[in-house]
Structures are given as C-alpha cells and as structure tokens.
Amino acid sequence: MQVLIVGEEREVNMAIANALESRGHEVLVAADAYFARILPRPDVLIADPEMPGLSGLDLLEEYNETGRAPRTVFLSSHPSLESCRRALRLGASEFLSKPFRLADLVRAVELGVAKPAAIFEQTYSISPTSIEDCMLDLAAFGLRRRVGPTCRARACSAIGEVVSNVLEHASPNGEGLFHVTASVDSREFHVTVRDEGVGMETGDVAVHTMSTGGGLSRALALSENLDLRSTPGAGTTVQMSFGATRVDYVGPDQVDLTELDFFTPQIAQQIISTLELDGSEKFFQLSPSLAVVIGRLLAGPDPARIAAQALRS
C-alpha cells in the first residue's frame, strides 16, 4: 500500500517508514500537513491529530471532502477527548497513544489486507555443491520476501546442517534428490527439506535424541521449531520455522537500523541530514556494511576520480 506519514518527529517517522517499507509498502513522509496536502492521496494516512497549524484532523477532513479519504491511524502523545471524538466522526480507523509498539501500528495499518504467502520450491541433486547452492537460493528468496538478515542467517545455516545430514545419511551412494520448500508469512519463515533416500540413520528416534545429533542439534538450536519424520526406505522430512518479525527499536538516544540490508533513498537522506545537522554519530546503530555506505555518502565523491574522469572527457 501507499502510506503517508505526517509528523514533526523525524526519528519516529523514519522508524515507522523503515518498519512499513520492510513489509513491502511504499512510504512518503511529510513534516507537516501543509506539505502533505500536495502529495498524492495515500491508501493509509498516519498523522499527529493535533499538529500546530493544519492538523492531522484537518488533513483527514480535507480528504473526506474529496470523497476519497484514506484509512487513517492517528498517533498522539496527549490525546484530548475532543480530538478523539472528532477523529471518530471523520472515520479514523485507529488512535494510538505515544509511546506505542511498532507491531501495533503495523497491525493497524494492515488490518483487513490479505497477504498471500510466497512459496519457494526447488529440487536439488544430492552432491556436495548442493549445500551452498541451496543456502544461496534460500537466502535470495528470504531477501526478496523482506526477511531480515538475522533470520536469513539462522535459516540458511540451519538448512545447511540439514542438507549436510541428507548427504551423509540419506544417500550413502551420493545419488538421488532432495526437495526444499519455503514460505513467509507475517510472523515466520517456514522451511521444509524432504529427501527420497533411505532415511537418516537415527530414524524416528532422532527427534527425541537431538542433543547428540550433531548437525541436527545445531539446526534445532537455530530454529524456533524443528520437526523430523523419518521412515526407513521412504525418506525423511524436516520442517523448521524461524521468527521473521523484524524488531525496530527507537529510543531517545538511538535508532537501531542493523536489520536493514540497504538504505532506500528516503532513509539515506534522513540519516545524512540528521548527522550533518546534529552531529549525532552515536544516534544510529548500523551494521558494518551500512556504516561503510554512510561513510562514503558523507565523504562524497572521490575528487581524484572526478578529476581523472574530467581529463578523459
């Protein structure tokens, strides 16, 4: 959906935008309602109902006058009885008091929106190179479905352990196939591995003796849930689930962005502006790769490279 965030708190706006963009929504941010009114009408409006000047309530009333009011979620530190009543009359969907949980805001934004699960299906031949191929394919699928890097790392490491077990026990001759399916919903990353070999050596007992199962024990430690079903001569199925809900922390002293793989142009601009204006280097928590991105953005283009290009032009 297209979501418009209107409010004066830049860091809070950025955290909300990050959370919604990670779930596939398109987000625009406006510091006040005057700027918001010239932007395209969104599917969902998130606003402070009592901003100075033109308030979020006034903005929603203008949308109502056009006959195309968006779904609206109001966020307020000190909601008054009158503002709550007016919001109700104008058809606001939700009124959250600050501080609020991002998960509650996401639910308010997405209420009633159907989200079909995405499915990954792939069959691999049993060979040593299949382990890394499978892990890379699963990581790419998770990235495309906006699963955070921590969850992807756990899931791919666990799948590697399981596939290694398949190679070691399910196909002593190094022949055969194994099948991997995966899906993502709003809360979990689900992965299933099924082989057509003779079954893992431990058979059905493996699910009860996982602590001594080597790679399977490590896979269990990495997942929220692991279910193993093995029948001699009929193959083995391992089902795993991994918590995929991204946690975005916004406090008075920092914004945690370590679960991002990259910056959208909007987030990059907001971070650079904050650092240049406030000099708050410790305000943002970044992964090493994103810290390099920010460092290069702050440094700007390499003057030597620009000069060399000018000489050749």
C-alpha positions in Angstrom: 0.0 0.0 0.0 1.0 3.6 -0.3 1.4 5.1 3.2 1.8 8.8 4.1 3.4 9.7 7.5 2.8 13.2 8.7 4.5 14.4 11.9 7.2 16.6 13.3 9.4 13.9 14.9 11.8 12.9 12.2 13.4 9.9 14.0 10.0 8.4 14.8 8.9 9.0 11.2 12.0 7.2 9.9 11.5 4.2 12.3 7.8 3.9 11.1 8.8 4.2 7.5 11.5 1.6 7.9 9.1 -0.9 9.5 6.5 -0.4 6.8 8.9 -0.5 3.9 10.3 -3.7 5.2 6.9 -5.2 4.7 6.6 -4.1 1.1 4.7 -0.8 1.5 5.5 2.4 -0.3 6.1 5.2 2.2 6.2 9.0 1.9 7.0 11.3 4.8 5.9 14.9 5.4 7.0 17.1 8.3 3.6 19.0 8.3 0.2 18.8 6.9 0.7 21.7 4.5 3.3 19.7 2.6 1.3 16.5 2.9 -1.7 18.1 1.1 0.2 18.5 -2.1 1.3 14.8 -2.2 -0.7 12.1 -3.8 -3.6 10.8 -1.8 -2.3 7.7 0.1 -4.1 4.4 0.9 -3.2 4.9 4.5 -2.5 8.1 6.5 -0.5 8.1 9.7 -0.6 11.5 11.4 -0.4 13.5 14.6 -4.0 14.7 15.0 -3.1 17.9 16.9 -0.1 19.4 15.0 0.3 23.2 15.0 -1.4 25.0 12.2 -3.0 22.5 9.8 -3.5 19.4 12.0 -3.8 15.8 11.0 -7.6 16.0 11.8 -7.8 19.0 9.4 -6.0 17.0 6.7 -8.3 14.0 7.1 -11.3 16.4 6.8 -10.0 17.7 3.5 -9.6 14.2 2.2 -13.2 13.5 3.3 -14.4 16.5 1.3 -12.9 14.9 -1.8 -14.9 11.7 -1.1 -11.7 9.6 -1.1 -10.5 9.5 2.4 -7.6 7.1 3.2 -7.6 4.6 6.0 -6.2 6.8 8.9 -4.2 6.0 12.0 -3.6 8.9 14.5 -0.6 9.0 16.8 -0.7 11.4 19.8 1.3 11.9 23.0 -1.6 13.6 24.8 -4.9 12.8 23.0 -7.8 15.0 24.1 -11.4 13.9 24.4 -12.4 16.4 21.7 -9.7 15.2 19.3 -10.8 11.6 19.8 -14.4 12.5 19.2 -13.5 14.4 16.0 -11.3 11.6 14.8 -14.2 9.2 15.3 -16.6 11.5 13.4 -14.1 11.8 10.5 -13.8 8.0 10.2 -10.3 7.4 11.6 -9.5 3.7 11.9 -7.2 3.8 14.9 -6.0 6.2 17.6 -2.7 5.1 19.2 -1.1 6.9 22.2 2.6 7.5 22.3 4.7 5.7 23.2 3.3 2.9 21.0 4.6 -0.5 19.8 5.6 -0.6 16.1 3.9 -4.0 15.9 0.6 -2.4 17.0 1.0 0.3 14.4 1.7 -2.2 11.6 -1.4 -4.2 12.5 -3.5 -1.0 12.4 -2.1 -0.1 9.0 -2.6 -3.6 7.6 -5.9 -4.5 9.2 -8.1 -6.2 6.6 -5.4 -6.5 4.0 -4.9 -10.0 2.6 -1.3 -11.1 2.4 -0.8 -14.3 0.4 2.2 -16.4 1.4 5.1 -16.6 -1.1 6.3 -20.1 -1.9 9.8 -21.2 -2.7 10.1 -24.7 -4.3 13.3 -26.3 -5.6 14.7 -29.7 -6.2 18.4 -30.5 -6.0 20.6 -33.4 -6.8 22.4 -34.9 -3.8 26.0 -33.6 -4.1 28.5 -31.6 -2.0 27.9 -28.4 -4.1 24.2 -28.6 -3.5 24.6 -27.4 0.1 25.8 -24.0 -0.8 23.5 -23.7 -3.8 20.5 -24.4 -1.6 21.7 -21.9 1.0 22.2 -19.2 -1.5 18.8 -19.8 -3.2 17.1 -19.7 0.2 18.9 -16.5 1.2 17.9 -14.8 -2.1 14.2 -15.9 -1.5 14.3 -14.6 2.0 15.8 -11.3 0.9 13.2 -10.9 -1.8 10.4 -11.5 0.7 11.9 -8.9 3.1 13.1 -11.4 5.8 15.7 -9.6 7.9 19.4 -10.6 7.7 19.4 -12.2 11.2 16.5 -14.5 10.4 18.0 -15.3 7.0 21.4 -16.2 8.5 19.8 -18.6 11.0 17.5 -20.2 8.4 20.3 -20.7 5.9 22.8 -22.0 8.4 20.2 -24.5 9.7 19.3 -25.7 6.2 23.0 -26.2 5.5 23.2 -28.5 8.6 20.1 -30.5 7.5 21.2 -30.9 3.9 24.6 -32.0 5.1 22.9 -34.7 7.1 20.9 -35.7 4.0 24.2 -36.1 2.1 25.8 -38.1 4.9 22.9 -40.4 5.8 20.1 -40.4 3.3 22.2 -41.2 0.2 25.2 -43.4 1.0 25.9 -43.7 -2.7 25.8 -40.0 -3.3 22.8 -40.3 -5.7 19.2 -39.1 -5.5 17.3 -35.9 -5.0 16.1 -33.7 -2.1 13.4 -31.1 -2.2 13.2 -27.8 -0.4 10.1 -25.7 0.0 9.8 -22.4 1.9 7.2 -19.8 2.7 7.0 -16.5 4.5 4.1 -15.1 6.5 3.8 -12.0 8.7 5.5 -13.8 11.6 7.6 -16.8 10.5 9.9 -18.1 7.8 9.0 -21.8 7.2 11.4 -24.2 5.5 10.9 -27.9 4.7 13.5 -30.4 3.4 12.5 -33.8 2.1 14.7 -36.5 0.7 13.8 -39.7 -1.2 16.7 -41.8 0.2 16.8 -44.4 2.9 16.2 -42.1 5.8 18.5 -40.7 8.3 20.4 -43.2 10.4 18.6 -42.3 13.7 15.1 -42.7 12.1 12.1 -41.7 14.2 14.2 -41.7 17.4 16.2 -38.7 16.1 13.5 -36.2 17.2 14.0 -37.4 20.8 17.8 -37.5 20.8 18.6 -34.3 19.0 21.2 -33.2 21.5 23.5 -35.9 20.2 22.6 -35.4 16.6 25.5 -33.1 15.6 24.2 -31.0 12.7 20.6 -31.7 13.5 21.2 -30.4 17.1 22.7 -27.2 15.6 19.7 -26.8 13.3 17.4 -27.2 16.3 19.3 -24.5 18.2 19.0 -22.1 15.2 15.2 -22.6 14.7 12.1 -21.8 16.8 10.8 -25.2 16.0 12.1 -28.4 14.2 10.0 -31.5 13.4 11.7 -34.5 11.9 9.9 -37.5 10.5 11.9 -40.4 9.0 10.8 -43.8 7.8 13.5 -46.4 6.7 13.4 -46.8 3.0 10.8 -44.0 2.5 13.0 -40.9 3.2 13.0 -38.1 5.7 11.1 -34.8 6.1 12.4 -32.0 8.3 10.2 -29.0 8.9 11.6 -25.8 10.5 10.3 -22.4 11.4 12.2 -19.2 12.2 10.8 -16.0 13.7 10.7 -13.5 10.8 9.2 -10.5 12.6 11.6 -7.6 12.4 12.2 -5.6 15.6 12.8 -1.9 15.1 14.0 -0.1 18.2 13.6 3.6 18.6 14.7 5.2 21.8 15.6 8.7 22.9 19.2 8.2 22.2 19.4 5.8 19.2 17.7 4.2 16.2 18.6 0.6 15.5 19.0 0.0 11.8 21.1 -3.1 12.0 18.3 -5.3 10.4 18.5 -3.4 7.1 20.3 -4.8 4.1 20.4 -1.4 2.3 19.1 2.1 2.5 16.2 3.4 0.5 16.9 6.9 -0.9 14.5 8.4 1.7 16.2 6.7 4.6 19.7 7.7 3.3 18.6 11.3 3.0 17.2 11.4 6.5 20.2 9.8 8.1 22.6 12.1 6.3 20.6 15.2 7.2 20.5 14.1 10.9 24.2 13.5 11.0 25.1 16.7 9.3 22.7 18.9 11.3 23.0 17.3 14.7 26.4 15.5 14.5 24.8 12.6 16.3 27.1 9.8 15.1 26.1 7.5 18.0 22.4 8.0 17.4 22.2 5.3 14.7 23.1 1.6 15.2 24.3 0.3 11.9 25.8 -3.0 10.6 29.4 -2.8 9.3 28.3 -2.8 5.7 25.8 0.0 6.2 28.3 2.0 8.2 30.6 1.9 5.1 27.7 3.1 3.0 27.1 6.1 5.3 30.8 6.8 5.5 31.1 7.1 1.7 27.9 9.1 1.4 29.2 11.6 4.0 32.6 11.8 2.3 31.1 12.4 -1.1 32.6 11.6 -4.5 36.4 11.0 -4.7 37.9 14.2 -6.0 40.8 12.3 -7.7 38.4 10.1 -9.6 36.3 13.1 -10.7 39.5 14.8 -11.9 40.6 11.7 -13.8 37.2 11.5 -15.5 37.4 15.1 -16.4 40.7 14.7 -18.1 39.4 11.8 -20.2 36.2 13.5 -21.2 
